[in-house]
Each structure stands twice: as structure tokens, then as C-alpha cells.
Amino acid sequence: MNKVKLKLVYFTTESKNTLNFVSRLENFESVRLPENGDLIIETPYVLVFPSYGGGKEKGSVPVSVLKFIMKPENQKRIVGIIGSGDRNYGDMFCIGAKLLSKKLKTPLLYEYEIRGTNTDIQNVNLGLLKIEKELNDNSGE
């Protein structure tokens, strides 16, 4: 039986804040989402992306992310979402990740600010390892 390896699919902008966060996570292969969203993921994955729109719901999910997640194959394999944002937006912090999580009925695993702290990295690493273990424990059923 092959071991399930969880992937991270991430969208980043010119600031590369999401790339910075994802590159600090250990033991997980990551794939950058192309601008056109044209990517199919064949294994279980977690989607990581920043919220847009200056604290407004409309436009808070990047177009590339929407194009990617509208593919049925990608909807089937998503196991969770991690969102980044700016706490200056108050209740609208990570609104894009919250909205997409609700729409897809998939867990919002974690929210972090801008590039994330070392504590955020530790928490996400532990959470992802737990998810990967659960996927492997359930793959033999």
C-alpha cells in the first residue's frame, strides 16, 4: 500500500508572502498555482491563499484560485484551506478563505497574518502531519 502524501497548492502575489509561508513548512511538497489557474491535482491537498479585496467579500478570492477550484477533479481532492490576511480588516480577516471554505464545505484549517509567525508555522506543520496520518490510517479501509 502506497503512503498518501499531502500536497500544498498555493497562490502567491508579487509580495511572495504566501510563498514565504509555504516554503517554511516542512515535509510537504508544494505546488504554485499558475496565474491562469490551469492545474489539476491528483492527490489530496490543502489550498493556501491570501484574501484580496481590501476587506470586502466581493473579489476576496483571487481569480486564479476560483478557476482552479471550479475544476471538479480539484474539488474532489481538497482536504482543507489555509488563509492569510491582514488583521487590520477586523472581521473581514481572511474573508476569502472563510467564504471558499463555506462554499466548498471543506475545513478552514488555519488563518495567519501576512507571512505568519514561527508559532503559525509550528501549528500548521503539526496540523498537516495529523491530517496526513489520518489519510493514511483511513486509506486501508
Disulfide bonds with the S-S distance in Angstrom:
none
